[in-house]
């Protein structure tokens, strides 16, 4: 049962962080492009790449911390399903160019962020 509680605690923190980023971005971003989701997915990719590499290669991290951070926090914080839905909404509303930009930049920046996290964790 404690493993489920650890995942739940991480998930709660990730969900609150996601909501906070969404509110913060909404203060200054008023365009069609879903910038908050983009930033959340890229930063979540970095966090997962950094933490997973650190846990696997550099530090003896308790498996409960892995569940808390990687499964709980990052799982709730990142928003792949939201990314897909927002991309569909963009294309459905006629903003096909923004939809394509969202797909290409999210995938590329997410990959770069994971790679950066791996590189930094190995230093």
N, CA, C and O atoms as a printed pandas DataFrame, in Angstrom:
     atom_number atom_name residue_name chain_id  residue_number  x_coord  y_coord  z_coord
0              1         N          UNK        A               1    0.817   -1.195    0.000
1              2        CA          UNK        A               1    0.000    0.000    0.000
2              3         C          UNK        A               1    0.861    1.258    0.000
3              4         O          UNK        A               1    0.479    2.264   -0.598
4              5         N          UNK        A               2    2.000    1.219    0.652
5              6        CA          UNK        A               2    2.829    2.434    0.730
6              7         C          UNK        A               2    3.294    2.892   -0.646
7              8         O          UNK        A               2    3.451    4.092   -0.870
8              9         N          UNK        A               3    3.515    1.974   -1.560
9             10        CA          UNK        A               3    3.927    2.361   -2.917
10            11         C          UNK        A               3    2.829    3.152   -3.612
11            12         O          UNK        A               3    3.116    4.121   -4.316
12            13         N          UNK        A               4    1.598    2.760   -3.426
13            14        CA          UNK        A               4    0.476    3.494   -4.012
14            15         C          UNK        A               4    0.377    4.897   -3.430
15            16         O          UNK        A               4    0.075    5.852   -4.144
16            17         N          UNK        A               5    0.632    5.016   -2.136
17            18        CA          UNK        A               5    0.587    6.334   -1.492
18            19         C          UNK        A               5    1.717    7.229   -1.983
19            20         O          UNK        A               5    1.535    8.436   -2.147
20            21         N          UNK        A               6    2.874    6.643   -2.215
21            22        CA          UNK        A               6    4.011    7.404   -2.743
22            23         C          UNK        A               6    3.688    7.923   -4.143
23            24         O          UNK        A               6    3.934    9.090   -4.445
24            25         N          UNK        A               7    3.138    7.060   -4.996
25            26        CA          UNK        A               7    2.745    7.486   -6.349
26            27         C          UNK        A               7    1.664    8.563   -6.257
27            28         O          UNK        A               7    1.698    9.543   -7.001
28            29         N          UNK        A               8    0.718    8.383   -5.358
29            30        CA          UNK        A               8   -0.359    9.373   -5.192
30            31         C          UNK        A               8    0.197   10.721   -4.730
31            32         O          UNK        A               8   -0.240   11.766   -5.212
32            33         N          UNK        A               9    1.145   10.707   -3.812
33            34        CA          UNK        A               9    1.744   11.965   -3.336
34            35         C          UNK        A               9    2.491   12.661   -4.470
35            36         O          UNK        A               9    2.364   13.872   -4.650
36            37         N          UNK        A              10    3.261   11.903   -5.227
37            38        CA          UNK        A              10    3.959   12.482   -6.373
38            39         C          UNK        A              10    2.985   12.994   -7.411
39            40         O          UNK        A              10    3.190   14.058   -7.995
40            41         N          UNK        A              11    1.926   12.239   -7.641
41            42        CA          UNK        A              11    0.908   12.648   -8.602
42            43         C          UNK        A              11    0.216   13.932   -8.179
43            44         O          UNK        A              11   -0.053   14.801   -9.009
44            45         N          UNK        A              12   -0.069   14.050   -6.905
45            46        CA          UNK        A              12   -0.704   15.282   -6.407
46            47         C          UNK        A              12    0.214   16.477   -6.629
47            48         O          UNK        A              12   -0.229   17.534   -7.079
48            49         N          UNK        A              13    1.486   16.309   -6.315
49            50        CA          UNK        A              13    2.445   17.407   -6.519
50            51         C          UNK        A              13    2.583   17.743   -7.998
51            52         O          UNK        A              13    2.653   18.917   -8.362
52            53         N          UNK        A              14    2.622   16.735   -8.846
53            54        CA          UNK        A              14    2.734   16.969  -10.287
54            55         C          UNK        A              14    1.513   17.671  -10.848
55            56         O          UNK        A              14    1.633   18.557  -11.694
56            57         N          UNK        A              15    0.347   17.279  -10.381
57            58        CA          UNK        A              15   -0.885   17.908  -10.862
58            59         C          UNK        A              15   -0.949   19.374  -10.438
59            60         O          UNK        A              15   -1.352   20.235  -11.219
60            61         N          UNK        A              16   -0.554   19.648   -9.209
61            62        CA          UNK        A              16   -0.552   21.033   -8.729
62            63         C          UNK        A              16    0.480   21.858   -9.496
63            64         O          UNK        A              16    0.219   23.011   -9.840
64            65         N          UNK        A              17    1.643   21.278   -9.764
65            66        CA          UNK        A              17    2.673   21.987  -10.535
66            67         C          UNK        A              17    2.180   22.281  -11.947
67            68         O          UNK        A              17    2.394   23.372  -12.474
68            69         N          UNK        A              18    1.526   21.306  -12.548
69            70        CA          UNK        A              18    0.978   21.501  -13.894
70            71         C          UNK        A              18   -0.035   22.644  -13.909
71            72         O          UNK        A              18   -0.003   23.498  -14.795
72            73         N          UNK        A              19   -0.918   22.654  -12.943
73            74        CA          UNK        A              19   -1.928   23.705  -12.856
74            75         C          UNK        A              19   -1.261   25.066  -12.637
75            76         O          UNK        A              19   -1.678   26.063  -13.228
76            77         N          UNK        A              20   -0.238   25.110  -11.798
77            78        CA          UNK        A              20    0.483   26.362  -11.547
78            79         C          UNK        A              20    1.152   26.910  -12.794
79            80         O          UNK        A              20    1.094   28.112  -13.055
80            81         N          UNK        A              21    1.784   26.042  -13.562
81            82        CA          UNK        A              21    2.420   26.482  -14.805
82            83         C          UNK        A              21    1.359   26.989  -15.778
83            84         O          UNK        A              21    1.556   28.009  -16.439
84            85         N          UNK        A              22    0.252   26.289  -15.865
85            86        CA          UNK        A              22   -0.831   26.708  -16.760
86            87         C          UNK        A              22   -1.338   28.100  -16.387
87            88         O          UNK        A              22   -1.541   28.940  -17.264
88            89         N          UNK        A              23   -1.543   28.348  -15.104
89            90        CA          UNK        A              23   -2.001   29.668  -14.657
90            91         C          UNK        A              23   -0.953   30.746  -14.923
91            92         O          UNK        A              23   -1.288   31.848  -15.356
92            93         N          UNK        A              24    0.307   30.431  -14.666
93            94        CA          UNK        A              24    1.382   31.409  -14.873
94            95         C          UNK        A              24    1.504   31.791  -16.346
95            96         O          UNK        A              24    1.658   32.969  -16.667
96            97         N          UNK        A              25    1.437   30.822  -17.229
97            98        CA          UNK        A              25    1.552   31.099  -18.665
98            99         C          UNK        A              25    0.345   31.898  -19.152
99           100         O          UNK        A              25    0.484   32.772  -20.008
100          101         N          UNK        A              26   -0.824   31.606  -18.617
101          102        CA          UNK        A              26   -2.046   32.308  -19.046
102          103         C          UNK        A              26   -1.988   33.803  -18.762
103          104         O          UNK        A              26   -2.717   34.578  -19.379
104          105         N          UNK        A              27   -1.137   34.211  -17.844
105          106        CA          UNK        A              27   -0.998   35.638  -17.524
106          107         C          UNK        A              27   -0.441   36.412  -18.709
107          108         O          UNK        A              27   -0.844   37.549  -18.956
108          109         N          UNK        A              28    0.492   35.798  -19.449
109          110        CA          UNK        A              28    1.156   36.543  -20.523
110          111         C          UNK        A              28    0.943   35.977  -21.928
111          112         O          UNK        A              28    1.338   36.620  -22.900
112          113         N          UNK        A              29    0.335   34.800  -22.068
113          114        CA          UNK        A              29    0.199   34.183  -23.385
114          115         C          UNK        A              29   -1.266   34.149  -23.790
115          116         O          UNK        A              29   -2.091   33.534  -23.115
116          117         N          UNK        A              30   -1.584   34.812  -24.895
117          118        CA          UNK        A              30   -2.970   34.898  -25.357
118          119         C          UNK        A              30   -3.133   34.424  -26.801
119          120         O          UNK        A              30   -4.075   34.837  -27.477
120          121         N          UNK        A              31   -2.255   33.585  -27.274
121          122        CA          UNK        A              31   -2.328   33.110  -28.651
122          123         C          UNK        A              31   -2.938   31.717  -28.714
123          124         O          UNK        A              31   -3.154   31.077  -27.685
124          125         N          UNK        A              32   -3.214   31.252  -29.934
125          126        CA          UNK        A              32   -3.805   29.928  -30.110
126          127         C          UNK        A              32   -2.863   28.798  -29.708
127          128         O          UNK        A              32   -3.315   27.766  -29.213
128          129         N          UNK        A              33   -1.574   28.976  -29.910
129          130        CA          UNK        A              33   -0.613   27.913  -29.631
130          131         C          UNK        A              33   -0.641   27.555  -28.140
131          132         O          UNK        A              33   -0.556   28.448  -27.296
132          133         N          UNK        A              34   -0.761   26.256  -27.801
133          134        CA          UNK        A              34   -0.851   25.835  -26.397
134          135         C          UNK        A              34    0.515   25.838  -25.694
135          136         O          UNK        A              34    1.102   24.786  -25.440
136          137         N          UNK        A              35    0.997   27.034  -25.390
137          138        CA          UNK        A              35    2.333   27.198  -24.825
138          139         C          UNK        A              35    2.492   26.512  -23.468
139          140         O          UNK        A              35    3.535   25.913  -23.206
140          141         N          UNK        A              36    1.501   26.584  -22.618
141          142        CA          UNK        A              36    1.621   25.959  -21.292
142          143         C          UNK        A              36    1.862   24.460  -21.422
143          144         O          UNK        A              36    2.755   23.916  -20.772
144          145         N          UNK        A              37    1.080   23.795  -22.250
145          146        CA          UNK        A              37    1.255   22.355  -22.456
146          147         C          UNK        A              37    2.630   22.062  -23.039
147          148         O          UNK        A              37    3.296   21.113  -22.626
148          149         N          UNK        A              38    3.046   22.865  -23.985
149          150        CA          UNK        A              38    4.374   22.709  -24.585
150          151         C          UNK        A              38    5.463   22.804  -23.519
151          152         O          UNK        A              38    6.339   21.942  -23.444
152          153         N          UNK        A              39    5.410   23.858  -22.690
153          154        CA          UNK        A              39    6.425   24.052  -21.649
154          155         C          UNK        A              39    6.390   22.932  -20.613
155          156         O          UNK        A              39    7.435   22.485  -20.141
156          157         N          UNK        A              40    5.203   22.484  -20.266
157          158        CA          UNK        A              40    5.069   21.390  -19.301
158          159         C          UNK        A              40    5.669   20.109  -19.860
159          160         O          UNK        A              40    6.412   19.419  -19.161
160          161         N          UNK        A              41    5.360   19.782  -21.103
161          162        CA          UNK        A              41    5.897   18.554  -21.688
162          163         C          UNK        A              41    7.409   18.604  -21.845
163          164         O          UNK        A              41    8.085   17.603  -21.607
164          165         N          UNK        A              42    7.950   19.748  -22.241
165          166        CA          UNK        A              42    9.405   19.870  -22.402
166          167         C          UNK        A              42   10.094   19.796  -21.042
167          168         O          UNK        A              42   11.072   19.064  -20.890
168          169         N          UNK        A              43    9.605   20.537  -20.058
169          170        CA          UNK        A              43   10.247   20.500  -18.742
170          171         C          UNK        A              43   10.063   19.128  -18.092
171          172         O          UNK        A              43   10.968   18.646  -17.410
172          173         N          UNK        A              44    8.902   18.492  -18.295
173          174        CA          UNK        A              44    8.706   17.145  -17.771
174          175         C          UNK        A              44    9.636   16.141  -18.426
175          176         O          UNK        A              44   10.121   15.221  -17.767
176          177         N          UNK        A              45    9.888   16.306  -19.707
177          178        CA          UNK        A              45   10.837   15.440  -20.413
178          179         C          UNK        A              45   12.235   15.604  -19.825
179          180         O          UNK        A              45   12.958   14.626  -19.635
180          181         N          UNK        A              46   12.604   16.845  -19.542
181          182        CA          UNK        A              46   13.910   17.099  -18.926
182          183         C          UNK        A              46   13.987   16.442  -17.546
183          184         O          UNK        A              46   14.956   15.751  -17.233
184          185         N          UNK        A              47   12.968   16.663  -16.732
185          186        CA          UNK        A              47   12.965   16.108  -15.365
186          187         C          UNK        A              47   13.095   14.587  -15.412
187          188         O          UNK        A              47   13.888   14.006  -14.672
188          189         N          UNK        A              48   12.318   13.947  -16.280
189          190        CA          UNK        A              48   12.367   12.492  -16.367
190          191         C          UNK        A              48   13.721   12.011  -16.879
191          192         O          UNK        A              48   14.286   11.062  -16.335
192          193         N          UNK        A              49   14.247   12.656  -17.921
193          194        CA          UNK        A              49   15.565   12.267  -18.440
194          195         C          UNK        A              49   16.651   12.421  -17.397
195          196         O          UNK        A              49   17.499   11.542  -17.243
196          197         N          UNK        A              50   16.630   13.534  -16.678
197          198        CA          UNK        A              50   17.644   13.804  -15.649
198          199         C          UNK        A              50   17.507   12.819  -14.492
199          200         O          UNK        A              50   18.478   12.164  -14.113
200          201         N          UNK        A              51   16.320   12.716  -13.938
201          202        CA          UNK        A              51   16.121   11.888  -12.753
202          203         C          UNK        A              51   16.348   10.410  -13.044
203          204         O          UNK        A              51   17.018    9.730  -12.266
204          205         N          UNK        A              52   15.806    9.899  -14.144
205          206        CA          UNK        A              52   15.948    8.482  -14.461
206          207         C          UNK        A              52   17.403    8.111  -14.704
207          208         O          UNK        A              52   17.854    7.039  -14.300
208          209         N          UNK        A              53   18.132    8.997  -15.364
209          210        CA          UNK        A              53   19.548    8.732  -15.603
210          211         C          UNK        A              53   20.337    8.805  -14.302
211          212         O          UNK        A              53   21.188    7.955  -14.040
212          213         N          UNK        A              54   20.059    9.802  -13.500
213          214        CA          UNK        A              54   20.716    9.935  -12.197
214          215         C          UNK        A              54   20.455    8.691  -11.350
215          216         O          UNK        A              54   21.375    8.146  -10.739
216          217         N          UNK        A              55   19.209    8.248  -11.314
217          218        CA          UNK        A              55   18.842    7.091  -10.503
218          219         C          UNK        A              55   19.471    5.798  -11.020
219          220         O          UNK        A              55   19.827    4.923  -10.231
220          221         N          UNK        A              56   19.608    5.676  -12.326
221          222        CA          UNK        A              56   20.127    4.442  -12.913
222          223         C          UNK        A              56   21.650    4.393  -12.960
223          224         O          UNK        A              56   22.241    3.315  -12.883
224          225         N          UNK        A              57   22.290    5.565  -13.086
225          226        CA          UNK        A              57   23.732    5.560  -13.368
226          227         C          UNK        A              57   24.604    6.247  -12.329
227          228         O          UNK        A              57   25.791    5.932  -12.241
228          229         N          UNK        A              58   24.078    7.158  -11.551
229          230        CA          UNK        A              58   24.949    7.979  -10.711
230          231         C          UNK        A              58   24.695    7.869   -9.219
231          232         O          UNK        A              58   25.617    8.056   -8.425
232          233         N          UNK        A              59   23.478    7.573   -8.824
233          234        CA          UNK        A              59   23.153    7.625   -7.408
234          235         C          UNK        A              59   22.301    6.426   -7.014
235          236         O          UNK        A              59   21.492    5.926   -7.796
236          237         N          UNK        A              60   22.502    5.987   -5.799
237          238        CA          UNK        A              60   21.675    4.911   -5.261
238          239         C          UNK        A              60   20.400    5.546   -4.704
239          240         O          UNK        A              60   20.340    5.943   -3.540
240          241         N          UNK        A              61   19.403    5.628   -5.549
241          242        CA          UNK        A              61   18.149    6.269   -5.163
242          243         C          UNK        A              61   17.133    5.191   -4.813
243          244         O          UNK        A              61   16.911    4.253   -5.579
244          245         N          UNK        A              62   16.530    5.339   -3.660
245          246        CA          UNK        A              62   15.529    4.407   -3.176
246          247         C          UNK        A              62   14.416    4.241   -4.216
247          248         O          UNK        A              62   13.965    5.228   -4.800
248          249         N          UNK        A              63   13.974    3.014   -4.450
249          250        CA          UNK        A              63   12.895    2.786   -5.416
250          251         C          UNK        A              63   11.624    3.592   -5.124
251          252         O          UNK        A              63   10.880    3.923   -6.047
252          253         N          UNK        A              64   11.371    3.906   -3.864
253          254        CA          UNK        A              64   10.201    4.719   -3.544
254          255         C          UNK        A              64   10.340    6.130   -4.108
255          256         O          UNK        A              64    9.350    6.728   -4.529
256          257         N          UNK        A              65   11.555    6.665   -4.119
257          258        CA          UNK        A              65   11.775    7.983   -4.729
258          259         C          UNK        A              65   11.559    7.928   -6.232
259          260         O          UNK        A              65   11.053    8.878   -6.830
260          261         N          UNK        A              66   11.943    6.816   -6.836
261          262        CA          UNK        A              66   11.699    6.644   -8.270
262          263         C          UNK        A              66   10.200    6.655   -8.558
263          264         O          UNK        A              66    9.744    7.275   -9.519
264          265         N          UNK        A              67    9.451    5.966   -7.722
265          266        CA          UNK        A              67    7.995    5.970   -7.887
266          267         C          UNK        A              67    7.420    7.375   -7.667
267          268         O          UNK        A              67    6.543    7.819   -8.409
268          269         N          UNK        A              68    7.917    8.055   -6.655
269          270        CA          UNK        A              68    7.414    9.395   -6.342
270          271         C          UNK        A              68    7.663   10.364   -7.493
271          272         O          UNK        A              68    6.750   11.066   -7.929
272          273         N          UNK        A              69    8.892   10.401   -7.981
273          274        CA          UNK        A              69    9.272   11.391   -8.993
274          275         C          UNK        A              69    8.856   10.961  -10.397
275          276         O          UNK        A              69    8.097   11.665  -11.064
276          277         N          UNK        A              70    9.349    9.811  -10.844
277          278        CA          UNK        A              70    9.139    9.417  -12.242
278          279         C          UNK        A              70    7.699    9.003  -12.527
279          280         O          UNK        A              70    7.107    9.453  -13.507
280          281         N          UNK        A              71    7.143    8.166  -11.695
281          282        CA          UNK        A              71    5.778    7.686  -11.945
282          283         C          UNK        A              71    4.734    8.685  -11.471
283          284         O          UNK        A              71    3.820    9.036  -12.217
284          285         N          UNK        A              72    4.868    9.141  -10.233
285          286        CA          UNK        A              72    3.869   10.034   -9.667
286          287         C          UNK        A              72    3.935   11.449  -10.202
287          288         O          UNK        A              72    3.019   11.906  -10.886
288          289         N          UNK        A              73    5.031   12.149   -9.887
289          290        CA          UNK        A              73    5.126   13.566  -10.257
290          291         C          UNK        A              73    5.110   13.771  -11.765
291          292         O          UNK        A              73    4.248   14.480  -12.285
292          293         N          UNK        A              74    6.057   13.155  -12.473
293          294        CA          UNK        A              74    6.153   13.392  -13.916
294          295         C          UNK        A              74    4.924   12.838  -14.637
295          296         O          UNK        A              74    4.459   13.423  -15.615
296          297         N          UNK        A              75    4.400   11.711  -14.153
297          298        CA          UNK        A              75    3.204   11.139  -14.773
298          299         C          UNK        A              75    2.009   12.077  -14.708
299          300         O          UNK        A              75    1.232   12.168  -15.658
300          301         N          UNK        A              76    1.865   12.772  -13.591
301          302        CA          UNK        A              76    0.741   13.712  -13.454
302          303         C          UNK        A              76    1.062   15.072  -14.061
303          304         O          UNK        A              76    0.168   15.773  -14.536
304          305         N          UNK        A              77    2.325   15.437  -14.044
305          306        CA          UNK        A              77    2.735   16.761  -14.524
306          307         C          UNK        A              77    2.682   16.868  -16.038
307          308         O          UNK        A              77    2.187   17.863  -16.568
308          309         N          UNK        A              78    3.177   15.871  -16.738
309          310        CA          UNK        A              78    3.195   15.946  -18.198
310          311         C          UNK        A              78    1.809   15.698  -18.759
311          312         O          UNK        A              78    0.933   15.167  -18.077
312          313         N          UNK        A              79    1.626   16.079  -19.981
313          314        CA          UNK        A              79    0.267   16.192  -20.498
314          315         C          UNK        A              79    0.145   15.691  -21.932
315          316         O          UNK        A              79   -0.336   16.415  -22.804
316          317         N          UNK        A              80    0.573   14.469  -22.178
317          318        CA          UNK        A              80    0.534   13.996  -23.551
318          319         C          UNK        A              80   -0.885   13.947  -24.100
319          320         O          UNK        A              80   -1.126   14.335  -25.243
320          321         N          UNK        A              81   -1.816   13.474  -23.293
321          322        CA          UNK        A              81   -3.189   13.412  -23.796
322          323         C          UNK        A              81   -3.740   14.806  -24.061
323          324         O          UNK        A              81   -4.484   15.009  -25.020
324          325         N          UNK        A              82   -3.382   15.755  -23.225
325          326        CA          UNK        A              82   -3.802   17.137  -23.455
326          327         C          UNK        A              82   -3.150   17.677  -24.720
327          328         O          UNK        A              82   -3.791   18.381  -25.499
328          329         N          UNK        A              83   -1.901   17.355  -24.922
329          330        CA          UNK        A              83   -1.182   17.749  -26.131
330          331         C          UNK        A              83   -1.916   17.245  -27.373
331          332         O          UNK        A              83   -2.126   17.993  -28.328
332          333         N          UNK        A              84   -2.297   15.986  -27.350
333          334        CA          UNK        A              84   -2.999   15.416  -28.493
334          335         C          UNK        A              84   -4.355   16.090  -28.706
335          336         O          UNK        A              84   -4.728   16.409  -29.835
336          337         N          UNK        A              85   -5.079   16.301  -27.623
337          338        CA          UNK        A              85   -6.399   16.922  -27.728
338          339         C          UNK        A              85   -6.291   18.354  -28.246
339          340         O          UNK        A              85   -7.063   18.760  -29.115
340          341         N          UNK        A              86   -5.342   19.116  -27.721
341          342        CA          UNK        A              86   -5.175   20.502  -28.168
342          343         C          UNK        A              86   -4.742   20.574  -29.629
343          344         O          UNK        A              86   -5.136   21.491  -30.350
344          345         N          UNK        A              87   -3.940   19.617  -30.064
345          346        CA          UNK        A              87   -3.538   19.572  -31.465
346          347         C          UNK        A              87   -4.752   19.285  -32.343
347          348         O          UNK        A              87   -4.920   19.895  -33.398
348          349         N          UNK        A              88   -5.587   18.364  -31.906
349          350        CA          UNK        A              88   -6.822   18.075  -32.636
350          351         C          UNK        A              88   -7.720   19.306  -32.704
351          352         O          UNK        A              88   -8.293   19.599  -33.754
352          353         N          UNK        A              89   -7.844   20.019  -31.605
353          354        CA          UNK        A              89   -8.669   21.233  -31.570
354          355         C          UNK        A              89   -8.124   22.285  -32.530
355          356         O          UNK        A              89   -8.895   22.959  -33.212
356          357         N          UNK        A              90   -6.813   22.429  -32.586
357          358        CA          UNK        A              90   -6.210   23.380  -33.516
358          359         C          UNK        A              90   -6.545   23.018  -34.956
359          360         O          UNK        A              90   -6.968   23.872  -35.735
360          361         N          UNK        A              91   -6.357   21.760  -35.303
361          362        CA          UNK        A              91   -6.627   21.362  -36.689
362          363         C          UNK        A              91   -8.119   21.436  -36.997
363          364         O          UNK        A              91   -8.507   21.838  -38.094
364          365         N          UNK        A              92   -8.946   21.056  -36.050
365          366        CA          UNK        A              92  -10.395   21.110  -36.234
366          367         C          UNK        A              92  -10.888   22.541  -36.459
367          368         O          UNK        A              92  -11.827   22.774  -37.220
368          369         N          UNK        A              93  -10.235   23.499  -35.780
369          370        CA          UNK        A              93  -10.658   24.895  -35.904
370          371         C          UNK        A              93  -10.045   25.600  -37.115
371          372         O          UNK        A              93  -10.268   26.794  -37.320
372          373         N          UNK        A              94   -9.277   24.866  -37.911
373          374        CA          UNK        A              94   -8.690   25.448  -39.107
374          375         C          UNK        A              94   -7.276   25.970  -38.918
375          376         O          UNK        A              94   -6.688   26.517  -39.850
376          377         N          UNK        A              95   -6.725   25.808  -37.721
377          378        CA          UNK        A              95   -5.363   26.277  -37.454
378          379         C          UNK        A              95   -4.376   25.125  -37.671
379          380         O          UNK        A              95   -3.610   24.771  -36.774
380          381         N          UNK        A              96   -4.407   24.555  -38.862
381          382        CA          UNK        A              96   -3.564   23.411  -39.189
382          383         C          UNK        A              96   -2.081   23.728  -39.002
383          384         O          UNK        A              96   -1.319   22.891  -38.519
384          385         N          UNK        A              97   -1.678   24.930  -39.382
385          386        CA          UNK        A              97   -0.264   25.312  -39.238
386          387         C          UNK        A              97    0.164   25.269  -37.776
387          388         O          UNK        A              97    1.234   24.753  -37.456
388          389         N          UNK        A              98   -0.672   25.811  -36.885
389          390        CA          UNK        A              98   -0.349   25.761  -35.453
390          391         C          UNK        A              98   -0.320   24.320  -34.960
391          392         O          UNK        A              98    0.509   23.978  -34.116
392          393         N          UNK        A              99   -1.204   23.472  -35.468
393          394        CA          UNK        A              99   -1.198   22.068  -35.089
394          395         C          UNK        A              99    0.100   21.377  -35.471
395          396         O          UNK        A              99    0.672   20.620  -34.686
396          397         N          UNK        A             100    0.555   21.648  -36.687
397          398        CA          UNK        A             100    1.822   21.065  -37.143
398          399         C          UNK        A             100    2.991   21.614  -36.339
399          400         O          UNK        A             100    3.888   20.865  -35.953
400          401         N          UNK        A             101    2.983   22.920  -36.087
401          402        CA          UNK        A             101    4.033   23.534  -35.255
402          403         C          UNK        A             101    4.043   22.888  -33.880
403          404         O          UNK        A             101    5.109   22.589  -33.343
404          405         N          UNK        A             102    2.870   22.671  -33.307
405          406        CA          UNK        A             102    2.778   22.053  -31.983
406          407         C          UNK        A             102    3.378   20.654  -31.980
407          408         O          UNK        A             102    4.138   20.307  -31.075
408          409         N          UNK        A             103    3.046   19.852  -32.982
409          410        CA          UNK        A             103    3.579   18.488  -33.061
410          411         C          UNK        A             103    5.098   18.501  -33.212
411          412         O          UNK        A             103    5.810   17.839  -32.457
412          413         N          UNK        A             104    5.585   19.256  -34.187
413          414        CA          UNK        A             104    7.019   19.235  -34.481
414          415         C          UNK        A             104    7.855   19.814  -33.341
415          416         O          UNK        A             104    8.862   19.227  -32.944
416          417         N          UNK        A             105    7.436   20.961  -32.818
417          418        CA          UNK        A             105    8.240   21.580  -31.751
418          419         C          UNK        A             105    8.160   20.785  -30.455
419          420         O          UNK        A             105    9.158   20.682  -29.742
420          421         N          UNK        A             106    7.010   20.224  -30.132
421          422        CA          UNK        A             106    6.883   19.450  -28.895
422          423         C          UNK        A             106    7.749   18.199  -28.928
423          424         O          UNK        A             106    8.450   17.895  -27.963
424          425         N          UNK        A             107    7.698   17.482  -30.036
425          426        CA          UNK        A             107    8.491   16.259  -30.141
426          427         C          UNK        A             107    9.985   16.581  -30.150
427          428         O          UNK        A             107   10.761   15.942  -29.439
428          429         N          UNK        A             108   10.389   17.562  -30.943
429          430        CA          UNK        A             108   11.811   17.905  -31.024
430          431         C          UNK        A             108   12.327   18.481  -29.701
431          432         O          UNK        A             108   13.360   18.043  -29.196
432          433         N          UNK        A             109   11.617   19.451  -29.146
433          434        CA          UNK        A             109   12.073   20.056  -27.890
434          435         C          UNK        A             109   12.026   19.044  -26.748
435          436         O          UNK        A             109   12.900   19.058  -25.880
436          437         N          UNK        A             110   11.023   18.167  -26.732
437          438        CA          UNK        A             110   10.963   17.129  -25.703
438          439         C          UNK        A             110   12.152   16.193  -25.787
439          440         O          UNK        A             110   12.731   15.825  -24.765
440          441         N          UNK        A             111   12.520   15.805  -26.999
441          442        CA          UNK        A             111   13.679   14.933  -27.165
442          443         C          UNK        A             111   14.959   15.634  -26.719
443          444         O          UNK        A             111   15.786   15.042  -26.025
444          445         N          UNK        A             112   15.119   16.890  -27.117
445          446        CA          UNK        A             112   16.304   17.657  -26.715
446          447         C          UNK        A             112   16.355   17.795  -25.193
447          448         O          UNK        A             112   17.423   17.690  -24.591
448          449         N          UNK        A             113   15.196   18.030  -24.577
449          450        CA          UNK        A             113   15.159   18.174  -23.121
450          451         C          UNK        A             113   15.539   16.869  -22.413
451          452         O          UNK        A             113   16.275   16.889  -21.427
452          453         N          UNK        A             114   15.037   15.737  -22.915
453          454        CA          UNK        A             114   15.423   14.449  -22.328
454          455         C          UNK        A             114   16.922   14.240  -22.483
455          456         O          UNK        A             114   17.599   13.835  -21.538
456          457         N          UNK        A             115   17.433   14.514  -23.663
457          458        CA          UNK        A             115   18.865   14.336  -23.916
458          459         C          UNK        A             115   19.698   15.219  -22.996
459          460         O          UNK        A             115   20.694   14.765  -22.433
460          461         N          UNK        A             116   19.296   16.473  -22.840
461          462        CA          UNK        A             116   19.996   17.395  -21.945
462          463         C          UNK        A             116   19.973   16.871  -20.508
463          464         O          UNK        A             116   20.982   16.927  -19.805
464          465         N          UNK        A             117   18.809   16.359  -20.074
465          466        CA          UNK        A             117   18.715   15.795  -18.737
466          467         C          UNK        A             117   19.666   14.622  -18.547
467          468         O          UNK        A             117   20.309   14.510  -17.503
468          469         N          UNK        A             118   19.763   13.747  -19.547
469          470        CA          UNK        A             118   20.671   12.606  -19.483
470          471         C          UNK        A             118   22.119   13.086  -19.406
471          472         O          UNK        A             118   22.896   12.593  -18.589
472          473         N          UNK        A             119   22.477   14.031  -20.243
473          474        CA          UNK        A             119   23.858   14.551  -20.271
474          475         C          UNK        A             119   24.217   15.188  -18.936
475          476         O          UNK        A             119   25.284   14.918  -18.386
476          477         N          UNK        A             120   23.330   16.031  -18.412
477          478        CA          UNK        A             120   23.616   16.704  -17.135
478          479         C          UNK        A             120   23.685   15.724  -15.971
479          480         O          UNK        A             120   24.497   15.893  -15.061
480          481         N          UNK        A             121   22.841   14.707  -15.997
481          482        CA          UNK        A             121   22.867   13.712  -14.918
482          483         C          UNK        A             121   24.153   12.894  -14.926
483          484         O          UNK        A             121   24.573   12.390  -13.885
484          485         N          UNK        A             122   24.771   12.762  -16.077
485          486        CA          UNK        A             122   26.010   11.990  -16.186
486          487         C          UNK        A             122   27.252   12.778  -15.825
487          488         O          UNK        A             122   28.342   12.211  -15.752
488          489         N          UNK        A             123   27.111   14.056  -15.600
489          490        CA          UNK        A             123   28.291   14.869  -15.256
490          491         C          UNK        A             123   28.717   14.687  -13.839
491          492         O          UNK        A             123   29.691   15.302  -13.403
